[in-house]
Amino acid sequence: MHRHKLAVCVAAAFLLLLVNTAYIWAFASATIFYMGNVLVHVVLGAAVTVGFLYLWMRDRAVARGMGAALGLLAVSAALGFFLTYAGALMPNKPFLWAHIFAGIAGLIALIPWAWRKAGNDGGDWLRFRRGFLVCLVLLVVLPGGAAGWRKLFPNPNDAIRNPLQVPASMEEEGGGPKSPFWPSSANTNVDGIIPADFFLDSQTCGECHKDIYKQWLSSMHRFSSFNNQFYRKSVEHMQSVVGTQPSKWCAGCHDHAVFFSGRFEKPIKEQIDTPEAHAGLACV
């Protein structure tokens, strides 16, 4: 009875892992909910791996015929644990694809075992087979359907559309004189100022993306703002002659941390030693 309950729990966790996999494969996005599901994927993967190995060692009646499938799934799990430790970075991309393909091969190898087990023993195995079938369909339909939907109905927010006509005067630039960023054509998704913190986290990005961060650290993007002395003197001179408003036209491209946080209303000389003034274009 104890082993039967354990087998039911492992089977339920396995099916939940497949549903979770279908979701993270189909709907990748930089949201807390998505990243929470990635964490759940790791936890469920570890639980299912331990459960399968225990059943294979202790209950031969259940595990008979699972050898090839278990081997492939174990390889997929080992690669998943490696990626959890090392990070799913570009240098580790071959390991990510190996993790995916080993998992797919393991699932394919598991299909005849599940159908045979359900046909011989019935009961809960029949329910497992139905659930397994539904999950396999989701693994195919959700990623394929999501990719097709994005292709047929692209999100308009994912595209940058420039004006078809060149502004004839400064008043026609960007959102017009009522915009806090005018005369720059730049804007935010809230049509107003946002915290400078959004542009000061480049070092945090470098904790995972080390190579890209090192390249950025010595790039022109890093030195686009007031840590570039040629640019600094140009803007300081402009502001001393015509004030801060016209200099916003430059800031929309060069000074995101200062500009989008609303600090460009003051002359840059008064805040030249702040972190925002030396941030440059963020590493993204």
Steps between C-alpha positions, in 0.01 A plus 500: 500500500783738590673440165173545316443839662857599421454398136181710482680802646794464261261461205306813604823700540618375161181614325517836677861534382388442141231770525754736656746420217238574236434840658862614535576379147202680347475827690850621582478849652683712754228481767498388863240233419715356221819499707304338783406222259867457406574451871210253527646318198828447687325380818263266316785367286701414810199337672404292194859388446535381859157334486572314175837378626346377826226310317754352260713371789219386733207399281606295199138424412436868431838576344521199268554622144587858602878460465560699181248770591641537850852526364407780261295684760787466749737657246251783445470551876879501548536764228220699663681496835820610326318794336345594835849519649692649206218713354323478164754734339602516136818290554277230651247499215610152377421362846155661490420340164637167623274529807198564275573223249581243769169583670306466174670169420424374852133589461480320166665193654253513790188490279496123420568418866209718621259354242605144581483556877151651477381216277633231734416648844211743432374706794721799584727417207215567259452842658875561479499408131216744428680776691825417324329525163351840585841627613669376184241684293561818704876468446441509125201732471593776748850587370398456137176692544669783692771534233238502223287757684798733547581470130144563381410763762825671609483722805511862373701594810785279377557721194657844478316720251660826408291794370447500125563874477798696627398770755498842337566682829617426853140520624415189293773284656397206719185555704508876452562776758265333753728195526751507789760374251444754222673580266642147511298237310566248779222394734414240766217249511327715764544826303680650798807477718617171650752421780867519407549153656392346169831620349738437792495120515761419236734349759220269611458382140871420498458242777353262240597649163869545575633512144239749377550716810878512445449605139253769603726628778753635249256581220375832366160420653657500845655841429204660326413739780685743726785260567596595143679834537444611138124447531493652849661824388273525196183475711633728773577765239160457333318535832701810593391662172139385441394325823410138574195455275675474159765267648228241561516425128847350565407339831232274351779289349796567730385546860219257587561486875496879537248575228215254559506560876420868448836635617574681174295797615811607696833591335726199484780693673299480822485118490808401307634275779185289542484131398228587250726742313764229453277202424514516120266277302404203713631153420193311369 
